[in-house]
């Protein structure tokens, strides 16, 4: 325990305090063999202080001292606390106080009401830390990197350039290496049905995507050509691929959330510091009812520890 306290801590942000974030964090840490000894809790004092005292770990309070969340009832005040926690965690990494961040679930809608300008947490940390982010997901069976994410479906074709795909492939390769896979096998989803069927059902694969993959394959021999998105995740579960690159948000997330809703972890790739989060939302409707599952947050903490171990 004392050895864990001697290393830079992982910052754990509360998420929206009116949602399930605080309770899943508490449950995950109570079941954690290290009991959060290598972490610092960032959130409202009414939540962070008693939990930190119970676990004998560090905490940093944000928001008004007298703030009390009303579980299941989102508000501007709660959103301000969740934003303040993100800001403290991000700046703490820059200042050399924290080695990474495991962030609780937030409400993008309510954050927008209090001045949050980014589409999501991925973009927030990219702006705070610098770097060009990629969105990845790690589960028990699936590892997925998105080539594009928070944009309308109508814009995906134009956004999915050769450079965009190359960045996603390189991030997928690096993700596999970080898990000790020496010769990564990367499956790449096509954009169109049947991966374009040779140009019959779309030309993006033929004209842009496959030429890019062909060029990169000399450097990464385990890289597939564009494959039909309706079978590539089955093939990953079968063991054919270590990581899959999805062309757009729901192509990848439909598989991840269907197969690994309780176990998948959101990993922000390509930034100077590690940031992970559970792959679920605030679930205001069940907050405080002892119904929330803490396994995804526990997995997010485990992945953050693995990625910051070196």
C-alpha positions in Angstrom: 0.0 0.0 0.0 2.7 2.5 0.9 4.6 1.7 -2.3 1.4 2.5 -4.3 1.1 5.9 -2.5 4.7 6.8 -3.6 3.9 6.9 -7.3 2.0 9.6 -9.2 -1.7 8.9 -8.7 -4.4 8.3 -11.3 -7.0 11.0 -11.1 -10.5 9.7 -10.8 -13.2 12.2 -11.7 -16.7 11.9 -10.3 -18.6 12.3 -13.5 -22.0 14.0 -13.1 -22.7 13.7 -9.4 -26.4 13.3 -10.0 -25.8 10.2 -12.1 -24.3 6.7 -11.3 -20.7 7.8 -11.6 -20.0 8.4 -7.8 -21.6 5.1 -6.8 -19.9 2.9 -9.5 -16.6 4.5 -8.6 -17.1 3.8 -4.9 -18.2 0.2 -5.6 -15.3 -0.4 -7.9 -12.7 0.9 -5.5 -14.2 -1.0 -2.6 -13.7 -4.2 -4.6 -10.3 -3.2 -5.8 -7.4 -5.1 -4.4 -5.4 -1.8 -4.1 -8.5 0.1 -2.7 -7.5 3.1 -4.8 -4.2 3.6 -3.0 -2.7 4.7 -6.4 -5.6 7.1 -7.1 -6.9 10.6 -6.2 -10.6 11.2 -6.1 -11.8 14.5 -7.6 -15.3 15.5 -6.9 -17.7 17.2 -4.5 -16.5 17.2 -0.9 -19.6 15.4 0.4 -18.7 12.4 -1.8 -14.9 12.5 -2.1 -13.9 13.1 1.5 -15.8 10.2 3.2 -14.9 7.8 0.4 -11.2 8.8 0.6 -11.3 8.4 4.4 -12.8 5.0 4.1 -10.3 3.8 1.5 -7.3 5.8 2.9 -6.6 7.4 -0.4 -6.2 11.0 -1.6 -8.9 13.4 -2.7 -9.3 16.9 -4.1 -12.6 18.6 -3.7 -14.3 20.7 -6.4 -17.4 22.8 -6.4 -19.0 24.6 -3.5 -18.3 23.1 -0.1 -22.1 22.8 0.6 -22.9 21.2 -2.7 -25.1 18.1 -2.4 -26.2 16.3 -5.5 -29.8 15.1 -5.9 -29.4 11.7 -7.4 -31.4 11.2 -10.5 -32.0 14.9 -11.0 -29.4 16.5 -13.3 -28.8 20.3 -12.9 -26.5 23.1 -13.9 -24.9 23.0 -10.5 -24.1 19.3 -10.8 -22.8 19.8 -14.4 -20.5 22.6 -13.1 -19.0 20.2 -10.5 -18.4 17.5 -13.2 -16.7 20.1 -15.5 -14.6 21.4 -12.6 -13.4 17.8 -11.9 -12.4 17.3 -15.5 -10.5 20.6 -15.5 -8.6 19.8 -12.3 -7.7 16.3 -13.6 -6.5 17.6 -17.0 -4.4 20.4 -15.5 -3.0 18.1 -12.8 -1.5 15.8 -15.5 0.0 18.9 -17.2 1.5 20.0 -13.9 3.0 16.6 -13.2 0.7 15.8 -10.3 -1.2 12.9 -11.9 -0.1 10.1 -14.3 -3.4 9.8 -16.1 -7.2 10.1 -15.7 -10.1 7.7 -15.3 -13.2 9.8 -15.8 -16.7 9.1 -14.6 -19.7 9.4 -17.0 -20.9 12.9 -17.8 -23.9 14.3 -19.5 -22.9 16.1 -22.6 -26.2 17.9 -22.7 -25.8 19.3 -19.2 -22.2 20.1 -19.7 -23.2 22.2 -22.8 -25.4 24.3 -20.5 -22.4 25.4 -18.4 -20.0 26.3 -21.1 -18.5 23.0 -22.3 -17.6 23.6 -25.9 -16.3 20.2 -27.0 -18.4 17.3 -28.5 -17.2 15.0 -25.7 -14.5 14.2 -23.2 -12.1 12.9 -25.9 -12.0 16.3 -27.5 -11.9 18.0 -24.1 -8.7 16.2 -23.1 -7.2 16.7 -26.6 -7.6 20.5 -26.2 -6.3 20.5 -22.7 -3.2 18.4 -23.4 -2.5 18.9 -27.1 -2.2 16.1 -29.6 -4.5 14.5 -32.2 -6.8 12.0 -30.4 -8.3 8.7 -31.6 -11.2 7.0 -29.8 -10.6 3.4 -28.8 -12.4 0.7 -26.9 -11.0 -2.3 -25.0 -13.1 -5.2 -23.8 -12.6 -8.8 -22.9 -13.1 -9.9 -26.4 -13.0 -6.8 -28.6 -10.5 -4.0 -29.2 -11.8 -1.3 -31.5 -10.4 2.0 -32.8 -12.7 4.4 -34.6 -11.5 6.2 -37.7 -14.2 8.9 -37.3 -16.5 9.4 -34.3 -18.5 12.5 -33.3 -19.7 13.7 -36.7 -22.9 13.2 -38.6 -23.2 10.1 -40.7 -23.6 12.3 -43.8 -20.1 13.6 -43.3 -18.2 10.3 -42.8 -17.4 9.6 -46.4 -15.7 13.0 -46.9 -13.9 12.7 -43.5 -12.6 9.2 -44.1 -9.5 10.3 -46.1 -6.3 8.4 -46.6 -4.7 10.3 -43.7 -7.6 9.7 -41.4 -7.5 6.0 -42.0 -3.7 5.8 -41.7 -3.9 7.5 -38.3 -6.5 5.1 -37.1 -4.5 2.1 -38.3 -1.4 3.3 -36.6 -3.3 3.9 -33.4 -4.7 0.4 -33.6 -1.2 -1.0 -34.1 0.1 0.9 -31.1 -2.8 -0.2 -29.0 -2.1 -3.8 -29.8 1.6 -3.3 -29.0 0.7 -1.8 -25.6 -1.0 -5.1 -24.7 2.1 -7.1 -25.5 1.1 -8.2 -29.0 4.3 -8.3 -31.1 2.8 -8.8 -34.5 -0.6 -7.2 -34.5 -3.4 -8.5 -36.7 -5.6 -5.5 -37.6 -9.0 -5.9 -39.3 -10.4 -2.9 -41.1 -14.1 -2.3 -41.7 -15.2 -1.0 -45.1 -17.5 2.0 -45.2 -20.1 0.5 -47.6 -22.1 -2.7 -47.5 -19.9 -5.6 -48.5 -16.9 -3.3 -48.4 -18.1 -1.7 -51.6 -18.3 -4.9 -53.6 -15.5 -3.8 -55.9 -17.1 -0.4 -56.5 -20.7 -1.6 -57.1 -22.0 -0.5 -53.7 -19.6 2.4 -53.2 -16.2 3.5 -54.4 -14.5 4.7 -51.2 -12.8 1.3 -50.6 -11.6 1.0 -54.1 -10.5 4.5 -54.6 -9.1 5.6 -51.2 -9.2 3.0 -48.4 -7.7 -0.1 -49.9 -4.9 1.7 -51.7 -4.0 3.2 -48.3 -4.1 -0.2 -46.6 -2.0 -1.7 -49.4 0.7 1.0 -48.8 0.8 0.4 -45.1 0.8 -3.4 -45.3 4.5 -3.5 -46.0 5.1 -1.9 -42.6 2.3 -3.8 -40.9 1.9 -7.2 -42.5 -1.0 -8.2 -40.3 -3.2 -5.5 -41.8 -6.3 -6.6 -43.6 -7.9 -5.1 -46.7 -11.3 -3.5 -46.2 -13.7 -6.1 -44.9 -17.5 -6.2 -44.7 -18.4 -4.5 -41.4 -21.2 -7.1 -40.8 -18.7 -10.0 -40.2 -15.4 -8.5 -39.1 -16.4 -8.4 -35.4 -17.4 -12.0 -35.5 -14.0 -12.8 -36.9 -12.3 -10.8 -34.1 -14.2 -12.8 -31.5 -13.1 -16.0 -33.4 -9.5 -14.9 -33.0 -8.6 -13.6 -36.4 -7.8 -10.0 -35.4 -6.3 -8.3 -32.3 -7.8 -4.9 -33.1 -10.5 -3.8 -35.5 -10.6 -0.3 -37.1 -14.2 0.9 -37.6 -15.0 3.5 -40.2 -17.5 5.4 -38.1 -18.9 5.7 -34.6 -22.0 3.4 -34.6 -20.3 0.8 -36.8 -17.8 0.1 -34.0 -20.0 0.9 -31.0 -22.9 -1.3 -32.1 -20.6 -4.3 -31.8 -18.9 -3.1 -28.6 -22.1 -2.2 -26.7 -23.9 -5.3 -27.9 -21.2 -7.8 -26.9 -19.4 -5.9 -24.1 -21.8 -3.4 -22.6 -20.7 -4.1 -19.0 -17.0 -4.6 -19.7 -15.8 -2.3 -22.4 -13.5 0.7 -21.7 -13.2 3.9 -23.6 -9.5 4.7 -24.2 -8.4 8.0 -25.6 -5.4 7.3 -27.9 -2.7 9.6 -29.2 -2.5 12.1 -26.3 0.4 12.8 -23.9 -1.4 11.2 -21.0 -3.6 8.2 -20.5 -7.4 8.7 -20.2 -9.9 5.9 -19.9 -13.6 5.8 -18.9 -16.4 3.3 -18.6 -18.3 2.8 -21.8 -21.7 3.9 -20.4 -23.5 7.1 -19.5 -24.8 8.8 -16.4 -28.0 6.6 -16.2 -29.8 9.3 -14.1 -32.9 7.1 -14.1 -31.3 4.5 -11.8 -28.9 6.6 -9.8 -29.0 5.8 -6.1 -31.1 2.7 -6.5 -28.2 0.1 -6.1 -28.9 -1.0 -9.7 -25.7 0.3 -11.4 -23.0 -2.2 -12.4 -19.5 -1.1 -11.5 -17.6 -3.6 -13.6 -17.0 -1.2 -16.5 -15.4 1.4 -14.2 -13.3 -1.3 -12.6 -12.1 -2.3 -16.1 -11.4 1.3 -17.0 -9.2 1.6 -13.9 -7.4 -1.7 -14.7 -6.7 -0.6 -18.3 -5.4 2.8 -17.1 -3.1 1.1 -14.7 -1.8 -1.2 -17.5 -1.2 1.7 -19.9 0.6 3.8 -17.3 2.7 0.9 -15.9 5.8 1.6 -17.9 
